[in-house]
């Protein structure tokens, strides 16, 4: 089994404080991390961190932040997801229009 180093950042303002709980050594927050070891997202992240609690409904917990795999003992670094390239003629594509094509303006009378 491979060992990986994972770092994470959370937005503490998104924590639902009513679901924090006290334990014998302090206050606790339950989280779940979803990690893709093979691929990175568009911003270099490998997954997300969500808050969870007892009796939570599916999808109820907020997304608190992202995680990133920064080290792996297998030597295989996660690959960044390829950015989508514009399709010819689609939004963001270069215009291949012929400037010599005449376009006429419609003649409308405005009342």
ZIZI-V587181 format. One record per residue. N is the residue number from 1. RES is the residue in one letter. NEAR is the number of other C-alpha atoms within 10 Angstrom. D_LAST is the distance of its C-alpha to the last C-alpha in Angstrom with 2 decimals. Layout:
BEGIN
n->N res->RES near->NEAR d_last->D_LAST
n->N res->RES near->NEAR d_last->D_LAST
END
This chain:
BEGIN
n->1 res->X near->5 d_last->77.29
n->2 res->X near->7 d_last->75.19
n->3 res->X near->9 d_last->74.80
n->4 res->X near->15 d_last->71.46
n->5 res->X near->10 d_last->70.33
n->6 res->X near->14 d_last->67.11
n->7 res->X near->13 d_last->65.28
n->8 res->X near->16 d_last->62.58
n->9 res->X near->12 d_last->60.16
n->10 res->X near->15 d_last->58.83
n->11 res->X near->11 d_last->56.33
n->12 res->X near->10 d_last->58.61
n->13 res->X near->8 d_last->55.71
n->14 res->X near->14 d_last->54.92
n->15 res->X near->18 d_last->58.45
n->16 res->X near->15 d_last->58.59
n->17 res->X near->10 d_last->61.47
n->18 res->X near->6 d_last->62.38
n->19 res->X near->15 d_last->63.69
n->20 res->X near->15 d_last->66.05
n->21 res->X near->12 d_last->69.65
n->22 res->X near->10 d_last->72.95
n->23 res->X near->8 d_last->75.84
n->24 res->X near->6 d_last->79.35
n->25 res->X near->6 d_last->78.33
n->26 res->X near->7 d_last->74.85
n->27 res->X near->9 d_last->71.27
n->28 res->X near->12 d_last->69.80
n->29 res->X near->14 d_last->66.51
n->30 res->X near->12 d_last->66.45
n->31 res->X near->14 d_last->64.28
n->32 res->X near->14 d_last->63.72
n->33 res->X near->17 d_last->63.03
n->34 res->X near->12 d_last->61.50
n->35 res->X near->18 d_last->62.63
n->36 res->X near->16 d_last->62.02
n->37 res->X near->17 d_last->64.93
n->38 res->X near->13 d_last->63.67
n->39 res->X near->18 d_last->60.10
n->40 res->X near->21 d_last->58.06
n->41 res->X near->16 d_last->54.46
n->42 res->X near->12 d_last->51.66
n->43 res->X near->10 d_last->52.90
n->44 res->X near->16 d_last->56.61
n->45 res->X near->22 d_last->57.45
n->46 res->X near->26 d_last->59.62
n->47 res->X near->19 d_last->58.68
n->48 res->X near->19 d_last->57.89
n->49 res->X near->21 d_last->59.69
n->50 res->X near->20 d_last->58.93
n->51 res->X near->22 d_last->60.52
n->52 res->X near->22 d_last->62.48
n->53 res->X near->16 d_last->64.67
n->54 res->X near->7 d_last->66.87
n->55 res->X near->6 d_last->65.07
n->56 res->X near->11 d_last->61.82
n->57 res->X near->9 d_last->59.33
n->58 res->X near->7 d_last->58.20
n->59 res->X near->10 d_last->55.32
n->60 res->X near->11 d_last->55.67
n->61 res->X near->18 d_last->57.04
n->62 res->X near->14 d_last->54.76
n->63 res->X near->19 d_last->54.72
n->64 res->X near->21 d_last->56.51
n->65 res->X near->18 d_last->56.51
n->66 res->X near->21 d_last->57.54
n->67 res->X near->21 d_last->60.84
n->68 res->X near->22 d_last->61.93
n->69 res->X near->22 d_last->65.05
n->70 res->X near->13 d_last->66.61
n->71 res->X near->15 d_last->70.01
n->72 res->X near->15 d_last->71.75
n->73 res->X near->11 d_last->75.43
n->74 res->X near->10 d_last->74.56
n->75 res->X near->9 d_last->73.01
n->76 res->X near->10 d_last->69.83
n->77 res->X near->16 d_last->66.79
n->78 res->X near->20 d_last->63.67
n->79 res->X near->13 d_last->61.13
n->80 res->X near->15 d_last->57.63
n->81 res->X near->14 d_last->54.98
n->82 res->X near->10 d_last->53.16
n->83 res->X near->8 d_last->49.57
n->84 res->X near->7 d_last->47.15
n->85 res->X near->9 d_last->45.88
n->86 res->X near->11 d_last->42.34
n->87 res->X near->10 d_last->42.05
n->88 res->X near->11 d_last->40.99
n->89 res->X near->11 d_last->37.24
n->90 res->X near->10 d_last->36.95
n->91 res->X near->9 d_last->35.68
n->92 res->X near->10 d_last->37.66
n->93 res->X near->11 d_last->38.88
n->94 res->X near->11 d_last->38.79
n->95 res->X near->10 d_last->36.01
n->96 res->X near->8 d_last->37.63
n->97 res->X near->8 d_last->34.57
n->98 res->X near->7 d_last->35.08
n->99 res->X near->7 d_last->33.15
n->100 res->X near->6 d_last->33.21
n->101 res->X near->7 d_last->30.93
n->102 res->X near->7 d_last->27.65
n->103 res->X near->7 d_last->24.44
n->104 res->X near->6 d_last->21.31
n->105 res->X near->6 d_last->17.85
n->106 res->X near->6 d_last->15.43
n->107 res->X near->6 d_last->12.90
n->108 res->X near->6 d_last->9.49
n->109 res->X near->5 d_last->6.35
n->110 res->X near->4 d_last->3.78
n->111 res->X near->3 d_last->0.00
END
